[in-house]
Amino acid sequence: MSEVATVKMRKRNMKLFPTYKKLSWDYLFFYTINFLFLTQVKHINPADVVLIDSFYYLFSMVAQMPATFIIEFLGRKNSIILGNILSCIYMILIIFSNNLFNLIIAEILSGLSFAIKESAEPSLLNESIPPTKYKSEIFAKVNEKGVSNYYIINAISTIIAGILYEVNPYIPICLSLTTLIIVTFLSTLFIEPTPNNKNKNFKSINHFKDLEDSFKFVLKSSRVKSLILYSAIMTALFSILSNYQISMLEELNVSASFLGFLFAILDIISGVCAKNQEKFHYKFKNRSLTVLGLLLVSSCFFSGVFGIIAKLFPILILVIIAFYIIKYFCSGIYYSLIDKYLSNFTNEEIDTKIFIANNFLRSISSALFGIFASFLLDRMETAISLIVVGIIFFILIILVNKFMKTRVGLKPSEYSKEELKYDSNPNQE
């Protein structure tokens, strides 16, 4: 790629990425009402809805290796387009599915879609930023702009979805499909940042050797392993809470329209927090992930405690909402922060593989814990399930943070040469 073409690519991708991300990071007009849609319209048992999510993560785990080869074969841009097309098909299946088997097939397609997108998207952005010691900060700012705007748009769409669900449950799902079609078009406007990594190299022996070496690096790197392990635990807990929190409010007889307004406000809170993740990082530095983990498990545990009491004193639903706010605060900060940490000390040879490895392990974790969460919900009320999950994840967070203490958040000079093997910006921190 010529210098002029490279400059054009960087400008186009960095300008387009926040707009694309705010519409594509997750399904708009869908969450909150999706649990109600599946339980009330499709008549799926609440425990089975949690189990369906586990199939999503289970197939996401299986899909990581195919996703690696798809990205290497098609390139980052075309892979993102393919991922969005699969998301469109997923939404169509949700609309027309009428049994658990069809919904599992839909989750399989969604799992493949996000396995591709969650590795190709940050990799495309990472390779679109010029080599500089400020590359990590630029990545964080561009990414957080998209994430924070997503939360705001999702807040608006959640309110609309809650209201329209009362009119006709299928309207929000159709709006979600329409948004995905727009997102697919936007993804065609990106410019491939690494055009030399296409199929002509895909078939070479050296290419497979490079891929093998890259994954060996991921397995050897203490810093990357620590971050991926932490990511796996946090993602699993976020996934469980996304269903549990709605299930508990439904048990407390909260209406769909109120849920729409509530989660819209919570999404706005996440959006504001996402914009301030750099301030959070500089305030807590290498304790940032520890603080987020402890806040999240506290939110989970105490939501369950007050969920039990709220059955006798409904006014305590306000206290539960306060703990939900903590969860959404953590969500807004966490997702931008973990992508930034994972992209540190990487170049085009390794970044995709790190995101693939991260997605692989967190898919395993989310699938296993999702099955366990479904098992709990099938046997006890949501509030008690939240307490049990909160205790288990508190122990896990403590153990993982102890493991991370001497491996993450160090200065570049404190890492070994092997850890900085793929660092294209030796002065970054």
Salt bridges, closest charged atoms under 4 A:
GLU72 OE1 - HIS207 NE2 3.90
GLU72 OE2 - LYS353 NZ 3.09
GLU118 OE1 - ARG362 NH2 2.67
GLU121 OE2 - LYS117 NZ 3.99
GLU212 OE2 - LYS216 NZ 3.32
ASP213 OD2 - LYS209 NZ 3.12
GLU278 OE2 - LYS340 NZ 2.78
ASP351 OD1 - ARG76 NH2 3.51
ASP378 OD2 - ARG379 NH1 3.80
GLU381 OE2 - LYS311 NZ 3.22
